[in-house]
Amino acid sequence: MGTFPDEYYVQQILEGNLQDYTVLIDRYKHMVFTLAKKMLKNKEDAEEVAQDAFLKAYKGLSNFKGESKFSTWLYRITYHRSLDYIKKNQRRLPTNDIPIEDVRSLALVEEGLDELEQKERRQQIKEAIEMLPGDDSVLLTLHYFQELSIKEIAQILDKTEGAIKVSLHRSRKRLAKVLEQKLNLFKTVRYAK
């Protein structure tokens, strides 16, 4: 993978060095696919949307103004292509109605997670995020796994930073509830042995 910043490769592509686009694809293919999969909940659909997002980004590269990072711009394209795909196929984002009123504090969940091995903990969190509605899953993945800032997420999702903060807070509460349920099941199975 190339060692130069994204802006270098964008400029090279715009100057006619089209093969440099493969560097950007290699750099972001996992992130783009992950975002699409979080929204679509289907590997094959996510692959199709990821390819479409890279193609749209390539065709629109001359419109990239550099006002945000290239990755943010690409995420935004992926997010909107995923929404278009859902609308086109008349699919709805899966939702799980998890009441947030009775959610215990995240500290209790974290205490319970300490009982799990590090590798298993990460897997449990990923599984719990997969159980969340599409928007929650996307927000948590972008913020914690892709380590994007609130500002970058707001740009990607076309929302205000305040709206992202509120949504992220609610997503964390829903995640805490799912993790609490998983931990209770884990303890039940563990102590039943």
C-alpha positions as CSV (number, residue, x, y, z in Angstrom):
1,M,0.0,0.0,0.0
2,G,1.2,3.5,-0.8
3,T,2.9,5.5,1.9
4,F,1.8,9.0,0.8
5,P,-1.3,10.8,2.1
6,D,-4.6,10.5,0.3
7,E,-4.3,14.0,-1.2
8,Y,-1.2,13.0,-3.1
9,Y,-3.0,10.0,-4.7
10,V,-6.0,12.1,-5.5
11,Q,-3.8,14.7,-7.3
12,Q,-2.0,11.9,-9.2
13,I,-5.3,10.4,-10.4
14,L,-6.5,13.8,-11.5
15,E,-3.3,14.3,-13.4
16,G,-3.9,11.1,-15.3
17,N,-2.1,8.4,-13.2
18,L,-5.3,6.3,-13.0
19,Q,-3.5,3.2,-11.6
20,D,-3.0,5.2,-8.3
21,Y,-6.7,4.7,-7.5
22,T,-5.9,1.1,-6.6
23,V,-3.9,2.5,-3.6
24,L,-7.0,4.3,-2.3
25,I,-9.1,1.2,-2.9
26,D,-6.7,-1.0,-1.0
27,R,-6.5,1.6,1.8
28,Y,-10.3,1.9,2.3
29,K,-11.8,-1.3,0.9
30,H,-12.3,-2.8,4.4
31,M,-13.8,0.3,5.9
32,V,-16.2,0.9,3.0
33,F,-17.3,-2.7,3.0
34,T,-17.8,-2.7,6.8
35,L,-20.0,0.4,6.7
36,A,-22.1,-1.0,3.9
37,K,-22.5,-4.3,5.7
38,K,-23.5,-2.6,8.9
39,M,-26.3,-0.9,7.0
40,L,-27.4,-3.7,4.7
41,K,-26.8,-6.6,7.0
42,N,-25.9,-8.8,4.0
43,K,-22.4,-9.5,2.7
44,E,-23.4,-9.8,-1.0
45,D,-25.3,-6.5,-1.0
46,A,-22.5,-4.8,0.9
47,E,-20.0,-6.0,-1.7
48,E,-22.2,-4.5,-4.5
49,V,-22.6,-1.2,-2.7
50,A,-18.9,-1.0,-1.9
51,Q,-18.0,-1.5,-5.6
52,D,-20.6,1.1,-6.5
53,A,-19.3,3.6,-4.0
54,F,-15.7,3.2,-5.2
55,L,-16.9,3.7,-8.8
56,K,-19.0,6.8,-7.9
57,A,-16.0,8.2,-6.0
58,Y,-13.7,7.6,-8.9
59,K,-16.1,9.3,-11.4
60,G,-16.6,12.2,-9.0
61,L,-13.0,12.6,-7.9
62,S,-12.8,16.0,-9.7
63,N,-15.6,17.2,-7.4
64,F,-13.6,16.3,-4.3
65,K,-12.6,19.7,-2.8
66,G,-10.5,18.6,0.1
67,E,-12.8,20.3,2.6
68,S,-12.8,17.1,4.5
69,K,-10.6,14.1,4.5
70,F,-10.8,11.8,1.5
71,S,-12.0,8.9,3.8
72,T,-14.8,11.1,5.2
73,W,-15.9,11.9,1.6
74,L,-15.7,8.2,0.6
75,Y,-17.7,7.2,3.7
76,R,-20.4,9.7,2.9
77,I,-20.7,8.3,-0.6
78,T,-20.9,4.8,0.8
79,Y,-23.5,5.8,3.3
80,H,-25.7,7.4,0.7
81,R,-25.2,4.5,-1.8
82,S,-26.3,2.1,1.0
83,L,-29.4,4.2,1.6
84,D,-30.2,4.3,-2.1
85,Y,-29.8,0.5,-2.3
86,I,-32.2,0.0,0.6
87,K,-34.7,2.3,-1.0
88,K,-34.3,0.7,-4.4
89,N,-34.9,-2.7,-3.0
90,Q,-37.7,-1.5,-0.7
91,R,-35.9,-2.9,2.3
92,R,-36.1,-1.3,5.7
93,L,-33.2,-1.1,8.1
94,P,-33.7,-3.9,10.7
95,T,-34.8,-2.6,14.1
96,N,-34.8,-4.2,17.5
97,D,-37.1,-2.4,19.9
98,I,-34.9,-2.1,23.0
99,P,-36.4,0.1,25.6
100,I,-33.7,2.4,26.9
101,E,-35.5,3.6,30.1
102,D,-34.3,0.7,32.2
103,V,-30.8,0.4,30.9
104,R,-28.2,-0.1,33.7
105,S,-25.1,2.1,33.7
106,L,-22.3,1.1,31.3
107,A,-20.1,0.6,34.3
108,L,-22.0,-2.5,35.4
109,V,-21.8,-3.9,31.9
110,E,-18.0,-3.3,31.8
111,E,-17.7,-5.1,35.2
112,G,-19.4,-8.1,33.7
113,L,-17.3,-8.0,30.5
114,D,-14.1,-8.2,32.7
115,E,-15.0,-11.9,33.2
116,L,-14.6,-12.6,29.5
117,E,-11.3,-13.2,27.8
118,Q,-10.1,-10.2,25.7
119,K,-10.7,-12.0,22.4
120,E,-14.1,-13.2,23.4
121,R,-15.0,-9.7,24.7
122,R,-14.3,-8.1,21.3
123,Q,-16.4,-10.8,19.6
124,Q,-19.3,-10.3,22.0
125,I,-19.2,-6.6,21.4
126,K,-19.2,-7.1,17.6
127,E,-22.1,-9.5,17.8
128,A,-24.0,-7.1,20.1
129,I,-23.5,-4.3,17.6
130,E,-24.8,-6.5,14.8
131,M,-28.0,-7.0,16.8
132,L,-28.6,-3.2,16.9
133,P,-30.7,-1.3,14.3
134,G,-28.7,-0.1,11.3
135,D,-28.2,3.5,12.4
136,D,-26.9,2.4,15.8
137,S,-24.6,-0.1,14.3
138,V,-23.2,2.4,11.8
139,L,-22.6,5.1,14.4
140,L,-20.8,2.8,16.9
141,T,-18.7,1.3,14.1
142,L,-17.7,4.6,12.7
143,H,-16.9,6.1,16.1
144,Y,-15.2,3.2,17.9
145,F,-13.9,0.9,15.3
146,Q,-13.0,3.3,12.5
147,E,-12.2,6.0,15.1
148,L,-13.9,8.9,13.3
149,S,-14.6,12.1,15.1
150,I,-18.1,13.4,15.8
151,K,-17.5,16.1,13.1
152,E,-16.5,13.5,10.5
153,I,-19.5,11.3,11.3
154,A,-21.8,14.4,11.0
155,Q,-20.4,15.1,7.6
156,I,-20.9,11.6,6.4
157,L,-24.4,11.3,7.7
158,D,-25.5,14.8,6.8
159,K,-26.5,15.6,10.4
160,T,-25.4,18.2,12.9
161,E,-22.7,17.4,15.4
162,G,-25.3,17.8,18.2
163,A,-27.6,15.2,16.5
164,I,-24.7,12.8,16.2
165,K,-23.8,13.2,19.9
166,V,-27.4,12.5,20.9
167,S,-27.7,9.5,18.6
168,L,-24.3,8.1,19.8
169,H,-25.5,8.4,23.4
170,R,-28.7,6.5,22.6
171,S,-26.8,3.9,20.6
172,R,-24.4,3.3,23.6
173,K,-27.4,2.8,25.8
174,R,-28.9,0.3,23.4
175,L,-25.6,-1.5,23.1
176,A,-25.4,-1.6,26.9
177,K,-28.8,-3.3,27.1
178,V,-27.8,-5.9,24.5
179,L,-24.5,-6.6,26.2
180,E,-26.3,-6.9,29.6
181,Q,-28.7,-9.5,28.1
182,K,-25.7,-11.4,26.5
183,L,-23.8,-11.3,29.8
184,N,-26.8,-12.6,31.8
185,L,-27.2,-15.5,29.3
186,F,-23.4,-16.2,29.5
187,K,-23.6,-16.3,33.3
188,T,-26.6,-18.5,33.3
189,V,-24.9,-21.0,30.9
190,R,-21.6,-20.8,32.8
191,Y,-23.1,-21.5,36.2
192,A,-25.4,-24.2,34.9
193,K,-22.3,-26.3,34.1
